[in-house]
Amino acid sequence: MKIGNIELGLTPLFLAPMEEVTGKAFRMMCKRFGADVMCTEFVSSEALIRDVKKTKLKMCLFDFDRPAGIQLYGHDIASMVEAAKVVESFAPDFIDLNFGCPMKKIAGRGAGAGLLQNPDRMQQMADAVVKAVKVPVTAKTRLGWDNNSLIINDVAHRLQDVGIVALTIHGRTKKQLYTGEADWRRIAEVKNAPGITIPIIGNGDIDSAAKAARLLNYSGVDGLMIGRAAIGRPWLFHEIKHFFQTGEFLPPPTVAEVVAIVREQLQLSIEWKDDVRTGILLMRRHFARYFPGLPDFRPLRIRLLQADSMDALDDALNDIVARYGGMRIFPPDSVPDANLIHNNEL
């Protein structure tokens, strides 16, 4: 698969852009475990053209990130064009246009998935940005606004026609948010639609090596994007790659191994923010996801989420190892069904 002239290999694994999640520390952990393509947190076009420092910090890319994109969202075409030029100055390998965020504060203003109610405007915005910058431009979107407006096939053709070089499709509508199951039949239809020549990246419900293999075999997409399932589980990329390469499932990590990963990500977070308290606060969303399924774990989880110093975190993590160290971390619904992996039926 290629984005522009960037060769990404066979079935690259993408880390999805997620607000307040895909900062430097988390990207670094995912890259270490095999993610092929990074994406920053998404950034607001309006904040960029107002020169908001916090927004610009989100766009800082590092050598380990490459290849990497910066995702941009907005509702005003002129602002998106101006902001895209600012993004380009940060030297991303590509710019990704967010046409899929379903959150009210974004979609409700006509940005993100809100543009699925106005595909003409989405196409005009993509066209204007593609013409304004020299780096490749990709896009990420959903199936439609709701089940009565599943317009993804038309959207894919429109975006391809104006120069979008790759399209990520999340297999839900805006109205679904993150509920229900992602509809990979619709993703497969776009991938195999007559006239579609750009790479199609599938996104939604990829939470295990078994699921990744099943959805890839079913849809034939060019790449896979993983988002929420990687929070608290950055080794998911390694599990998927290992299965693709060997046909074997890796055993889940032990609690002691997970604690070592948590400590590494925490240290990276503190170094990136150059402040202990800020680094700890950024980790809290991850702490909440790192230890699923452990019996009687709630008191220790609360300690992790309330800790505001390294001493308090060290004590909590040491107690987790002492109590659960040799146990393995099994994510919910993680038992693979080998019969499904090679079956083209969903």
Secondary structure by P-SEA (a helix, b strand, c coil): cccccccccccccccccccccccaaaaaaaaaacccccccccccaaaaaaccaaaaaaaccccccccbbbbbbbccaaaaaaaaaaaaaacccbbbbcccccccccccccccccccccaaaaaaaaaaaaaacccbbbbcccccccccccaaaaaaaaaaaacccbbbbccccccccccccccaaaaaaaaaccccccbbbbbcccccaaaaaaaaaaccccccccccccccccaaaaaaaaaaacccccccccaaaaaaaaaaaaaaaaaaaccaaaaaaaaaaaaaccccccccaaaaaaaaaacccaaaaaaaaaaaaaccccbbbbcccccccccccccccc
